[in-house]
Amino acid sequence: MAKVVQPKDTTRAMAYEFWIKVPNPMVTFFKTLDVTNLIKVSKRKHMKFNMLLDYCIGKAAVGVKEFYILPVGEKLIQYDTIAVNTIVKNIDGEVSSCDILYVENLEEYNKQYLKYTSQVSESCQDRDLSDNSMVIGTSAIIDTEIDGAVGMNSGIFNNPFIIWGRYKKKWFRYYLTLSFQFHHTQMDGAHAGRFLANLQKEINGLK
């Protein structure tokens, strides 16, 4: 469920006044994560690496309340649920967008991921949950190693967005550099930092 809320009734009232009308309200952080455990779980459970990372992103986000409020145009929208978007290669050789609702149970999340990414790939039709869930965008550039990427400020799409490339091996550990872009009305740097710390914690703790 999504509803319009008054900025003055939220903890983002001052941020709304400062950032809602500035030309570029987007902030990007870069972070290198140790994803060794994700690779181990992926191999042991025969689950996709990107699915596991999306799951950890959702789990890390639900612990930061600022993720539940998003500026849409000049309105603040409050959501009850969070979804993680993934980009899917479709049967036409192009890409389509697929939103997956975050649920705490990993097996259930994996079922959703496999079902809906397959449907999107075959139908070439995007799956959009943005009317009911706050969607975290992701883009995996797995064909190359990148140090990070900065998303665009469209003035329309204000959702948080995460981009990563291929992970790197150093000795016996695996590392992944990603960029995390967010709208300053939605959260401050401290909230973004807490999310990224949560993300590393969830990756390390995944069983």
C-alpha positions as CSV (number, residue, x, y, z in Angstrom):
1,M,0.0,0.0,0.0
2,A,1.2,3.5,-0.8
3,K,-0.2,6.8,0.5
4,V,0.7,10.5,0.3
5,V,2.0,12.0,3.5
6,Q,2.7,15.5,4.6
7,P,6.4,16.3,4.9
8,K,5.9,18.0,8.2
9,D,4.5,14.8,9.7
10,T,7.7,12.9,8.9
11,T,11.3,13.0,10.0
12,R,12.2,14.2,6.5
13,A,10.5,17.6,6.8
14,M,13.7,19.7,6.8
15,A,15.3,17.5,4.1
16,Y,12.2,18.0,2.0
17,E,12.5,21.8,2.2
18,F,16.2,21.7,1.4
19,W,16.3,19.2,-1.5
20,I,12.9,18.7,-3.2
21,K,13.5,21.4,-5.7
22,V,17.3,21.5,-6.2
23,P,18.6,20.7,-9.7
24,N,20.5,17.6,-8.6
25,P,19.3,16.1,-5.3
26,M,20.9,12.7,-6.0
27,V,23.9,11.5,-4.0
28,T,26.1,8.5,-4.9
29,F,28.2,6.4,-2.5
30,F,30.8,3.8,-3.6
31,K,31.4,0.7,-1.5
32,T,33.5,-2.4,-1.9
33,L,31.9,-5.4,-0.3
34,D,33.3,-8.8,0.6
35,V,31.0,-11.2,-1.2
36,T,32.9,-14.4,-0.4
37,N,30.0,-15.8,1.6
38,L,27.5,-15.1,-1.1
39,I,29.6,-17.1,-3.6
40,K,29.8,-20.0,-1.1
41,V,26.0,-20.0,-0.5
42,S,25.4,-19.7,-4.2
43,K,27.4,-22.8,-4.9
44,R,26.1,-24.8,-2.0
45,K,22.4,-24.0,-2.5
46,H,22.6,-23.8,-6.3
47,M,21.1,-20.3,-6.2
48,K,21.9,-17.4,-8.5
49,F,24.5,-14.9,-7.1
50,N,22.5,-11.9,-8.3
51,M,19.3,-13.2,-6.6
52,L,21.2,-13.6,-3.3
53,L,22.6,-10.1,-3.6
54,D,19.1,-8.7,-4.3
55,Y,17.7,-10.6,-1.3
56,C,20.5,-9.1,0.9
57,I,19.8,-5.7,-0.5
58,G,16.1,-6.0,0.5
59,K,16.9,-7.4,3.9
60,A,19.4,-4.6,4.6
61,A,16.9,-1.9,3.4
62,V,14.0,-3.0,5.7
63,G,16.1,-2.1,8.7
64,V,16.4,1.5,7.6
65,K,13.0,3.3,8.0
66,E,13.9,6.0,5.5
67,F,13.6,3.5,2.7
68,Y,9.8,3.5,3.2
69,I,9.3,7.2,2.2
70,L,10.1,8.3,-1.4
71,P,9.7,11.7,-3.1
72,V,7.6,11.3,-6.2
73,G,7.4,14.6,-8.1
74,E,6.9,17.0,-5.2
75,K,4.9,14.6,-3.1
76,L,6.2,12.3,-0.4
77,I,4.8,8.7,-0.7
78,Q,4.9,6.3,2.2
79,Y,5.0,2.6,1.5
80,D,4.4,-0.6,3.6
81,T,6.7,-2.9,1.6
82,I,9.9,-2.9,-0.3
83,A,10.7,-4.5,-3.7
84,V,14.0,-5.0,-5.4
85,N,14.2,-4.5,-9.2
86,T,16.4,-6.6,-11.4
87,I,17.2,-6.2,-15.1
88,V,16.4,-9.3,-17.2
89,K,17.6,-10.2,-20.7
90,N,14.5,-11.1,-22.7
91,I,14.0,-13.4,-25.6
92,D,14.3,-10.5,-28.1
93,G,17.9,-9.9,-27.0
94,E,16.9,-6.7,-25.2
95,V,16.4,-6.0,-21.5
96,S,13.2,-5.8,-19.4
97,S,12.6,-4.7,-15.9
98,C,11.4,-7.0,-13.1
99,D,10.4,-6.0,-9.6
100,I,10.5,-8.7,-6.9
101,L,8.7,-8.1,-3.6
102,Y,11.1,-8.6,-0.7
103,V,10.1,-11.3,1.7
104,E,12.2,-12.5,4.6
105,N,12.1,-16.2,3.7
106,L,15.0,-16.8,1.3
107,E,13.4,-19.9,-0.3
108,E,10.2,-18.0,-1.0
109,Y,12.1,-15.0,-2.4
110,N,14.1,-17.3,-4.7
111,K,10.8,-18.9,-6.0
112,Q,9.5,-15.4,-6.8
113,Y,12.7,-14.4,-8.5
114,L,12.9,-17.5,-10.7
115,K,9.2,-17.3,-11.6
116,Y,8.9,-13.6,-12.4
117,T,12.3,-13.2,-14.2
118,S,11.4,-16.1,-16.4
119,Q,8.0,-14.6,-17.1
120,V,9.5,-11.2,-17.9
121,S,12.1,-12.8,-20.1
122,E,9.6,-14.7,-22.2
123,S,6.9,-12.0,-22.4
124,C,9.3,-9.0,-22.8
125,Q,6.8,-7.1,-20.5
126,D,8.1,-5.3,-17.5
127,R,6.9,-6.2,-14.0
128,D,6.2,-3.0,-12.1
129,L,5.4,-2.9,-8.4
130,S,6.0,0.8,-7.9
131,D,2.3,1.6,-7.2
132,N,2.4,-0.5,-4.0
133,S,6.1,-0.9,-3.0
134,M,9.1,1.3,-2.6
135,V,11.4,-0.2,-5.4
136,I,15.2,-0.3,-5.1
137,G,16.6,-0.3,-8.6
138,T,19.6,-2.5,-9.5
139,S,21.7,-3.0,-12.6
140,A,24.4,-5.7,-12.8
141,I,27.0,-5.1,-15.5
142,I,28.5,-8.6,-15.2
143,D,30.4,-8.6,-18.4
144,T,33.2,-6.4,-17.0
145,E,34.8,-5.3,-13.8
146,I,33.9,-1.7,-12.9
147,D,34.9,0.6,-10.1
148,G,31.4,2.1,-9.9
149,A,28.9,4.0,-11.9
150,V,26.8,7.1,-11.3
151,G,23.1,6.9,-12.3
152,M,21.2,9.7,-13.9
153,N,19.1,12.4,-12.3
154,S,15.9,12.3,-14.4
155,G,13.8,14.4,-12.1
156,I,11.2,11.7,-12.4
157,F,12.8,8.5,-11.2
158,N,13.9,9.2,-7.6
159,N,14.2,5.6,-6.4
160,P,17.4,4.4,-4.8
161,F,19.6,2.7,-7.3
162,I,22.5,0.2,-7.1
163,I,24.9,-0.7,-9.8
164,W,27.7,-3.3,-9.8
165,G,29.9,-5.2,-12.2
166,R,31.8,-8.4,-12.0
167,Y,33.3,-9.4,-8.6
168,K,37.0,-9.7,-8.2
169,K,39.1,-12.3,-6.5
170,K,42.0,-11.3,-4.2
171,W,43.8,-14.2,-2.6
172,F,41.0,-16.4,-1.2
173,R,38.4,-13.7,-0.9
174,Y,35.9,-12.2,-3.4
175,Y,35.1,-8.5,-3.6
176,L,32.4,-6.5,-5.4
177,T,32.4,-2.7,-5.8
178,L,29.0,-1.1,-6.1
179,S,27.5,2.4,-6.3
180,F,24.5,3.4,-4.3
181,Q,22.5,6.4,-5.5
182,F,19.8,8.0,-3.4
183,H,17.6,11.1,-3.3
184,H,18.7,13.4,-0.5
185,T,15.0,14.1,0.4
186,Q,14.6,10.4,1.2
187,M,17.7,9.9,3.3
188,D,20.9,11.5,4.6
189,G,24.4,10.1,4.2
190,A,24.3,8.5,7.7
191,H,21.2,6.5,6.7
192,A,22.9,5.4,3.4
193,G,26.0,4.4,5.4
194,R,23.9,2.4,7.8
195,F,22.2,0.6,4.8
196,L,25.6,-0.3,3.3
197,A,26.8,-1.5,6.6
198,N,23.6,-3.6,7.0
199,L,24.2,-5.0,3.5
200,Q,27.7,-6.3,4.4
201,K,26.3,-7.7,7.6
202,E,23.5,-9.5,5.8
203,I,25.9,-10.9,3.2
204,N,28.2,-12.2,5.9
205,G,25.4,-13.7,7.9
206,L,23.6,-15.5,5.0
207,K,23.3,-19.2,5.6
